[in-house]
Amino acid sequence: MALFIDIKAFLLRKLTSKKYVDFDLKDSKSVVFLRYDRIGDMLITTPVFRAFKISYPDTKVIVIASVLNKDILRNNPYVDQVIINHKNNLLRDIFSLIKLRMLNIDTCVEFDHSVVPHAILRLKIIKPKAVISVRKDGRYGISGDELILYDYYTDKKKNTHSSRVWLDTLEPFGIRGSSNKYDLFINDLHEELAINFLKQFSSKCKIGINLEGAVRGKKILYSELMEISKGIKKINKNIQIIILTSPEKNKKIVKMINQMNLNYICPSYKTNNIQDVAAIIKNLDLIISPDTSIVHIASAFNKPIVSIHENNTESYQLFSPISTTNKTVFAPSSKGLNGFDVTKVIDISNELIKEIS
């Protein structure tokens, strides 16, 4: 086992070695940001692109995104180019990475807090003059400071939201103290579709409930949805609950709602992408959701939020809602939402409805 770890350590040192380049970050003509993961992570990172572009308007901003999160950057004026990558398929991405290498990219910013081989391989292929990342503890007995590939580290301060941790990666450029407000630009077509759908409930308090998070175990069960819905309706007669879901689960949700047979609950129309979902959320009055991208989209529009989170203080600190009005109910387990206090969700929801009425 020790020999196996030593071999991995040797390979990691080799992979992260490079020749020193004397380069001033402030002379960067092109910067590539690596963010090819989840929707919520991309949204939380949008303040970085805005802060950078405002400070360096003539520098080309390129974002490596995923198929899943690319739509967050639609219409974003602070991003010049989006390149799609596939986290676990380097061969599929090789041509786009080689094209970046041919552009002689000046700087790359990689947001991972730990040593991640797929990110290192991409950085090696792109071969920028400088690389910035959040400080890494290291791996296989190698400290983060031994990874020569990284020219600048910024600290992951304790009790700090991810938006601020990632904004701090701009400190080597001399950018500090920027707003952590998220950017999500909805085009008129998506917004018009949402507004037309919601017109039928114009006189009602419109509550969006999302049932599932991206991670297994983050789920509001059918029985819990029934209890939450009835508990809110008991106190607030003039409500409409709209169930938010992904396109592939739309039929299942419609069937479930029909079984519930409650006329104040309906599904949203079938959404094709995250822009569709965002347009609906932007025009709702309250969002109830497990900790997932829906919470961050609601935060982008400063919507009142009731979030349900596993019992993990560190995770909550990093990814908590940033809306002005938000409350969180914590489940007893650190592994999922099983056993969360449904009554508490109902009480908090009723309190927030009273505030916004």
Secondary structure as UniProt FT lines:
FT   HELIX           2..15
FT   HELIX           25..27
FT   STRAND          30..34
FT   HELIX           39..55
FT   TURN            57..58
FT   STRAND          60..65
FT   TURN            67..69
FT   HELIX           70..73
FT   TURN            74..75
FT   TURN            77..78
FT   STRAND          81..84
FT   TURN            87..88
FT   HELIX           90..102
FT   TURN            103..104
FT   STRAND          107..110
FT   HELIX           117..126
FT   STRAND          130..134
FT   STRAND          138..139
FT   TURN            140..141
FT   STRAND          142..143
FT   HELIX           144..146
FT   TURN            148..149
FT   STRAND          152..154
FT   TURN            158..159
FT   HELIX           162..167
FT   HELIX           168..173
FT   HELIX           188..198
FT   HELIX           199..201
FT   TURN            202..203
FT   STRAND          205..210
FT   TURN            216..217
FT   HELIX           222..235
FT   STRAND          239..244
FT   HELIX           247..249
FT   HELIX           250..260
FT   TURN            263..264
FT   STRAND          265..267
FT   HELIX           274..282
FT   STRAND          286..290
FT   HELIX           293..300
FT   TURN            301..302
FT   STRAND          305..309
FT   HELIX           313..319
FT   STRAND          326..330
FT   TURN            338..339
FT   HELIX           342..356
//
